[in-house]
Amino acid sequence: MLTLTTPIEMQRPPVLRFGAGTLSSFAGWVADSGFKAPFVIADSVNAARLELLGLGDVRCFGDVVPEPDIPNLNAAVIAAKGADLIIGFGGGSAMDLAKLVAVLAGQDMAFGDISGPHRAPARTVGLVQIPTTAGTGSEVGTRALVTDPETMNKVATESLNMLADVAIIDPDLTVSMPAFVTAATGVDAMAHCTEAYTSKRSHPIIDAYALQGIELVGKYLRRAVDDGSDVEARNGLALASLYGGVCLGPVNTTSGHAVSYPLGTRHKIAHGIANALIFPHTLAANAASVPEKTAKICAALGFEAGSDQAVLAGARAFCEGLGLDMSLRAYGVPEDDLAAMASEAHAIRRLLDWNPVDLSVADIEAIYKAAY
């Protein structure tokens, strides 16, 4: 854990617009900025509601898939040829692809030339991020993940050149999310905050964002699941997601995301639900190492910490109370794949090296078995 005497650097989009109705300002910003060829990166759901952007007949790559891979990225780059502004419009998958497309657009480079830390070149096009879910916080980040289909591993790319010029967070866009998606993405936002809060490189500045993000999820997620039109709850979750994104930059996630990644890459389980399935187990596994912070997390979610088993039971009950089936079996994960998944997760050292507890391959396999 870092202290107030430890230097830290935080990066944000230079313009961040938050609040109900803020999307209405977007078309004016595009016109005032002089962009003539905007291009949207979206999934099929958001590609069907492009009129909300106010840009008229705008070009779009609307084939973003959950857990996007390199071929999906390459198709988006080809489709975006000639664009001078890239717009990520959707959840984390669309916004991650938008970051990568923005740095590859107009460049004679492939993904392999920019993947990893600090290799992406300066952009020659603009970049705007507009989230339609409340979970990833990708709109304020400099990191993007895509799956390499040959290795089935997520490849992380990070660069200040992938930071958006503008992020518009309009909670009205999330009102149409189904209850299941609301629940899963809300737990994802909470996982970002929780893992940053308990990380070995947690910092008091980031802790403030992280704890408030967890508290917002504890207060508003069940309300939004029960009533999707609850505007206050939708705003609260959008803010929690934003705070989670702030946490990702200088601190990032740890074991929860590392253990959840194989669920997405190997079995195509959406990122939000994958994190929800793993969250109670890694929270409990880390509890004894960070007891005071664990107690605050549990209190924010409405239960007492107590023993590791009490933490596991309380966190699982919180997720089940959102209507989530919390067994891996329910999502088609084969039991005979758990050992291979554990080895794969254990190799994600960029996350696990910062976990408060050193989890072995056997520890991770035990988590999968307990979650099965």
C-alpha positions as CSV (number, residue, x, y, z in Angstrom):
1,M,0.0,0.0,0.0
2,L,1.3,3.4,-0.9
3,T,1.2,6.5,1.3
4,L,0.5,10.2,0.8
5,T,4.2,10.8,0.4
6,T,4.3,8.6,-2.7
7,P,4.0,10.5,-5.9
8,I,1.2,9.6,-8.3
9,E,0.1,10.7,-11.7
10,M,-3.5,10.8,-12.9
11,Q,-4.6,11.3,-16.4
12,R,-8.2,12.3,-17.6
13,P,-9.8,13.4,-20.8
14,P,-9.4,17.2,-21.1
15,V,-13.2,17.5,-21.4
16,L,-15.5,15.3,-19.3
17,R,-19.3,15.9,-19.4
18,F,-21.3,14.1,-16.8
19,G,-25.1,14.1,-16.2
20,A,-28.5,13.4,-17.7
21,G,-29.0,15.0,-21.0
22,T,-25.3,15.9,-21.7
23,L,-25.3,13.9,-24.9
24,S,-27.4,16.7,-26.5
25,S,-24.2,18.8,-26.5
26,F,-22.2,16.4,-28.6
27,A,-23.2,17.4,-32.1
28,G,-22.4,21.0,-31.3
29,W,-18.9,20.0,-30.1
30,V,-18.3,18.0,-33.3
31,A,-19.3,21.0,-35.5
32,D,-17.3,23.5,-33.4
33,S,-14.2,21.3,-33.5
34,G,-14.3,21.1,-37.3
35,F,-14.6,17.4,-37.7
36,K,-16.1,16.4,-41.1
37,A,-15.9,12.6,-41.1
38,P,-17.0,11.1,-37.8
39,F,-17.1,7.4,-37.4
40,V,-18.8,5.3,-34.7
41,I,-17.6,2.1,-33.1
42,A,-20.6,0.3,-31.6
43,D,-22.2,-3.0,-30.9
44,S,-25.3,-4.0,-32.8
45,V,-27.6,-2.6,-30.1
46,N,-26.1,0.8,-30.1
47,A,-25.6,0.8,-33.9
48,A,-29.4,0.7,-34.1
49,R,-29.8,4.0,-32.1
50,L,-27.2,6.3,-33.7
51,E,-29.8,9.0,-34.1
52,L,-29.2,9.8,-30.4
53,L,-25.8,11.2,-31.3
54,G,-27.4,13.9,-33.4
55,L,-24.9,13.5,-36.2
56,G,-27.4,12.6,-39.0
57,D,-26.3,9.8,-41.3
58,V,-23.0,8.9,-39.7
59,R,-20.8,6.0,-40.7
60,C,-20.5,3.2,-38.2
61,F,-18.8,-0.1,-37.5
62,G,-21.7,-1.8,-35.6
63,D,-20.2,-5.3,-35.3
64,V,-18.3,-5.0,-32.0
65,V,-18.6,-8.3,-30.2
66,P,-18.4,-9.1,-26.4
67,E,-14.8,-9.9,-25.6
68,P,-13.5,-8.5,-28.9
69,D,-10.5,-10.2,-30.6
70,I,-7.9,-9.0,-33.0
71,P,-9.9,-9.9,-36.1
72,N,-12.8,-7.9,-34.8
73,L,-10.4,-4.9,-34.3
74,N,-8.9,-5.3,-37.7
75,A,-12.3,-5.2,-39.3
76,A,-13.1,-2.0,-37.4
77,V,-9.8,-0.4,-38.6
78,I,-10.6,-1.2,-42.2
79,A,-14.1,0.2,-41.9
80,A,-12.9,3.4,-40.3
81,K,-10.7,4.4,-43.3
82,G,-11.1,8.1,-44.0
83,A,-12.5,9.1,-40.6
84,D,-11.2,12.1,-38.8
85,L,-13.1,11.4,-35.5
86,I,-13.6,8.1,-33.8
87,I,-16.5,7.7,-31.5
88,G,-16.8,4.8,-29.0
89,F,-20.5,4.3,-28.4
90,G,-21.3,1.4,-26.1
91,G,-19.8,-0.6,-23.3
92,G,-16.2,-1.4,-22.6
93,S,-15.7,-3.5,-25.7
94,A,-16.8,-0.7,-28.1
95,M,-14.8,1.9,-26.2
96,D,-11.6,-0.3,-26.1
97,L,-11.8,-0.9,-29.8
98,A,-12.4,2.8,-30.4
99,K,-9.1,3.6,-28.6
100,L,-7.2,1.2,-30.7
101,V,-8.9,2.2,-34.0
102,A,-8.1,5.8,-33.2
103,V,-4.4,5.2,-32.9
104,L,-4.3,2.8,-35.9
105,A,-6.4,5.0,-38.2
106,G,-4.3,6.5,-41.0
107,Q,-1.2,4.7,-39.8
108,D,0.7,2.0,-41.6
109,M,0.8,-0.2,-38.5
110,A,-0.8,-3.4,-37.2
111,F,-2.0,-4.2,-33.7
112,G,1.2,-6.1,-33.0
113,D,3.1,-2.8,-33.6
114,I,1.3,-1.0,-30.8
115,S,0.3,-3.6,-28.2
116,G,1.8,-3.4,-24.8
117,P,2.7,-0.4,-22.7
118,H,3.5,3.0,-24.3
119,R,4.0,1.9,-27.9
120,A,0.9,3.4,-29.5
121,P,1.7,6.4,-31.8
122,A,0.2,9.9,-31.5
123,R,-3.3,10.0,-33.0
124,T,-4.0,11.7,-36.3
125,V,-7.8,11.7,-35.6
126,G,-10.0,12.8,-32.7
127,L,-11.4,10.4,-30.1
128,V,-14.7,10.7,-28.1
129,Q,-16.0,8.1,-25.7
130,I,-19.7,7.8,-24.9
131,P,-20.6,4.9,-22.5
132,T,-24.0,3.3,-22.7
133,T,-23.4,1.0,-19.7
134,A,-22.3,1.7,-16.1
135,G,-19.5,-0.7,-15.5
136,T,-16.2,-0.4,-17.3
137,G,-15.1,3.2,-16.8
138,S,-13.2,2.7,-20.1
139,E,-14.3,6.2,-21.2
140,V,-11.6,7.9,-19.0
141,G,-8.8,5.4,-19.4
142,T,-5.7,4.8,-21.5
143,R,-5.9,1.0,-21.6
144,A,-7.6,-1.4,-24.0
145,L,-7.9,-5.1,-24.1
146,V,-8.5,-7.5,-27.0
147,T,-8.2,-11.3,-27.2
148,D,-5.5,-13.0,-29.3
149,P,-7.4,-15.9,-30.8
150,E,-4.2,-17.9,-31.2
151,T,-3.3,-17.9,-27.5
152,M,-6.8,-17.1,-26.0
153,N,-5.2,-14.5,-23.9
154,K,-6.2,-10.9,-23.4
155,V,-3.6,-8.5,-24.8
156,A,-3.3,-5.2,-23.0
157,T,-2.3,-2.0,-24.8
158,E,-1.8,1.2,-22.8
159,S,-0.9,4.7,-24.0
160,L,-1.7,8.3,-23.3
161,N,-2.4,8.5,-27.0
162,M,-5.5,6.5,-26.4
163,L,-7.0,9.0,-24.0
164,A,-10.2,10.5,-25.3
165,D,-10.4,14.2,-26.2
166,V,-13.9,14.2,-24.7
167,A,-15.9,11.7,-22.5
168,I,-19.6,12.2,-22.4
169,I,-21.3,10.2,-19.6
170,D,-25.0,10.6,-19.9
171,P,-26.8,8.2,-17.5
172,D,-30.0,8.5,-19.7
173,L,-28.3,6.2,-22.1
174,T,-28.2,3.4,-19.5
175,V,-32.0,3.4,-18.7
176,S,-32.7,0.8,-21.4
177,M,-30.2,-1.7,-20.0
178,P,-31.9,-5.0,-19.0
179,A,-31.8,-5.9,-15.3
180,F,-29.2,-8.7,-15.9
181,V,-26.8,-6.4,-17.8
182,T,-27.4,-3.6,-15.1
183,A,-26.4,-6.1,-12.4
184,A,-23.4,-7.5,-14.1
185,T,-21.9,-4.2,-15.2
186,G,-22.6,-2.7,-11.8
187,V,-20.6,-5.5,-10.1
188,D,-17.8,-4.9,-12.7
189,A,-17.7,-1.2,-11.6
190,M,-17.5,-2.3,-8.0
191,A,-14.8,-4.9,-8.8
192,H,-12.6,-2.1,-10.3
193,C,-13.0,-0.1,-7.2
194,T,-12.5,-3.0,-4.8
195,E,-9.4,-4.4,-6.5
196,A,-7.8,-1.0,-6.7
197,Y,-8.7,-0.3,-3.0
198,T,-7.1,-3.5,-1.8
199,S,-4.1,-3.6,-4.3
200,K,-0.5,-3.5,-3.1
201,R,-0.2,-0.2,-5.0
202,S,-3.3,1.4,-3.6
203,H,-2.9,5.1,-2.9
204,P,-4.9,7.3,-0.6
205,I,-6.0,9.6,-3.5
206,I,-7.3,6.6,-5.4
207,D,-8.8,5.0,-2.2
208,A,-11.2,7.9,-1.9
209,Y,-12.6,7.3,-5.4
210,A,-12.6,3.6,-4.8
211,L,-14.5,3.6,-1.6
212,Q,-17.1,6.1,-2.8
213,G,-17.6,4.0,-5.9
214,I,-18.2,0.9,-3.8
215,E,-20.7,2.8,-1.7
216,L,-22.5,4.1,-4.7
217,V,-22.9,0.5,-6.0
218,G,-24.1,-0.6,-2.6
219,K,-26.7,2.2,-2.5
220,Y,-27.9,2.2,-6.0
221,L,-27.4,-1.1,-7.9
222,R,-30.3,-3.0,-6.4
223,R,-32.5,0.0,-7.0
224,A,-31.6,0.2,-10.7
225,V,-32.0,-3.6,-11.1
226,D,-35.5,-3.4,-9.6
227,D,-36.5,-0.3,-11.5
228,G,-34.5,0.6,-14.6
229,S,-36.2,3.9,-14.8
230,D,-34.9,5.1,-11.4
231,V,-33.0,8.1,-12.7
232,E,-31.2,8.8,-9.4
233,A,-29.9,5.2,-9.3
234,R,-28.8,5.3,-12.9
235,N,-26.8,8.5,-12.2
236,G,-25.3,7.0,-9.1
237,L,-24.1,3.9,-11.0
238,A,-22.7,6.0,-13.9
239,L,-20.7,7.9,-11.3
240,A,-19.5,4.6,-9.7
241,S,-18.4,3.4,-13.1
242,L,-16.5,6.7,-13.7
243,Y,-14.8,6.4,-10.3
244,G,-13.8,2.8,-11.2
245,G,-12.3,4.0,-14.4
246,V,-10.3,6.6,-12.5
247,C,-9.0,3.8,-10.3
248,L,-7.8,1.8,-13.2
249,G,-5.3,4.3,-14.5
250,P,-2.7,4.7,-11.8
251,V,-3.6,1.5,-9.8
252,N,-5.6,-1.0,-11.9
253,T,-7.1,-4.3,-10.9
254,T,-5.7,-7.5,-9.3
255,S,-6.9,-11.1,-8.7
256,G,-10.6,-10.6,-9.4
257,H,-10.0,-9.6,-13.0
258,A,-7.0,-12.0,-13.6
259,V,-9.2,-15.0,-12.4
260,S,-12.2,-13.8,-14.4
261,Y,-10.4,-13.3,-17.7
262,P,-10.3,-17.0,-18.8
263,L,-14.1,-17.1,-18.4
264,G,-14.3,-14.5,-21.2
265,T,-11.5,-15.6,-23.5
266,R,-12.1,-19.3,-23.3
267,H,-15.9,-19.5,-22.8
268,K,-17.2,-16.1,-24.1
269,I,-18.8,-15.1,-20.8
270,A,-19.4,-11.3,-20.9
271,H,-16.9,-9.4,-18.8
272,G,-19.4,-8.0,-16.3
273,I,-20.8,-11.4,-15.4
274,A,-17.4,-13.0,-15.3
275,N,-16.3,-10.5,-12.7
276,A,-19.5,-11.0,-10.7
277,L,-18.9,-14.7,-10.6
278,I,-15.4,-14.3,-9.2
279,F,-15.8,-11.2,-7.0
280,P,-17.0,-12.9,-3.8
281,H,-14.3,-15.5,-3.9
282,T,-11.3,-13.1,-4.4
283,L,-12.7,-10.6,-1.9
284,A,-12.8,-13.5,0.7
285,A,-9.3,-14.8,-0.4
286,N,-7.8,-11.3,0.2
287,A,-9.8,-10.5,3.4
288,A,-7.3,-11.5,6.0
289,S,-4.5,-9.5,4.3
290,V,-6.6,-6.3,4.2
291,P,-9.1,-6.6,7.1
292,E,-9.9,-2.9,7.6
293,K,-10.5,-2.2,4.0
294,T,-12.5,-5.5,3.6
295,A,-14.7,-4.4,6.5
296,K,-15.4,-1.1,4.8
297,I,-16.3,-2.8,1.5
298,C,-18.6,-5.2,3.3
299,A,-20.3,-2.4,5.2
300,A,-20.8,-0.5,1.9
301,L,-22.6,-3.6,0.5
302,G,-24.8,-4.0,3.6
303,F,-23.2,-6.9,5.6
304,E,-20.6,-7.5,8.3
305,A,-17.2,-8.8,7.3
306,G,-16.4,-11.4,10.0
307,S,-14.5,-14.5,8.9
308,D,-13.4,-15.2,5.3
309,Q,-16.4,-17.5,4.9
310,A,-18.7,-14.7,6.2
311,V,-17.2,-12.3,3.6
312,L,-17.7,-14.9,0.9
313,A,-21.3,-15.6,1.9
314,G,-22.2,-11.9,2.2
315,A,-20.7,-10.9,-1.1
316,R,-22.3,-13.9,-2.9
317,A,-25.7,-13.0,-1.3
318,F,-25.3,-9.4,-2.5
319,C,-24.8,-10.7,-6.1
320,E,-27.5,-13.2,-5.9
321,G,-29.9,-10.5,-4.6
322,L,-29.4,-8.8,-7.9
323,G,-30.8,-11.9,-9.7
324,L,-27.5,-13.3,-10.8
325,D,-26.9,-17.1,-10.9
326,M,-23.5,-17.3,-9.2
327,S,-22.3,-20.7,-10.5
328,L,-19.9,-21.2,-13.3
329,R,-21.9,-24.3,-14.3
330,A,-24.8,-22.2,-15.2
331,Y,-22.8,-20.4,-17.9
332,G,-21.6,-23.5,-19.6
333,V,-18.1,-23.7,-18.2
334,P,-16.9,-27.3,-18.4
335,E,-15.5,-28.6,-15.1
336,D,-12.6,-30.3,-16.8
337,D,-11.3,-26.9,-18.0
338,L,-10.8,-25.5,-14.5
339,A,-7.2,-26.6,-14.1
340,A,-6.2,-25.1,-17.5
341,M,-8.1,-21.9,-16.6
342,A,-6.2,-21.7,-13.3
343,S,-2.8,-22.0,-15.1
344,E,-3.8,-19.3,-17.6
345,A,-5.1,-16.9,-14.9
346,H,-1.9,-17.4,-12.8
347,A,0.2,-16.3,-15.7
348,I,-1.4,-12.8,-15.7
349,R,1.3,-11.3,-13.6
350,R,0.7,-7.7,-14.6
351,L,-2.4,-8.0,-12.3
352,L,-1.6,-10.8,-9.8
353,D,1.8,-9.4,-8.8
354,W,-0.2,-6.5,-7.1
355,N,-2.7,-8.7,-5.3
356,P,-2.4,-8.4,-1.5
357,V,-2.1,-12.2,-1.3
358,D,0.1,-14.4,-3.5
359,L,-2.3,-16.8,-5.1
360,S,-0.9,-20.1,-6.4
361,V,-2.3,-22.1,-9.4
362,A,-3.9,-24.4,-6.8
363,D,-5.5,-21.5,-5.0
364,I,-7.0,-20.2,-8.2
365,E,-8.3,-23.7,-9.2
366,A,-9.8,-23.9,-5.7
367,I,-11.6,-20.6,-6.4
368,Y,-13.0,-21.9,-9.6
369,K,-14.1,-25.1,-7.9
370,A,-15.8,-23.2,-5.2
371,A,-17.5,-21.0,-7.8
372,Y,-18.5,-23.9,-9.9
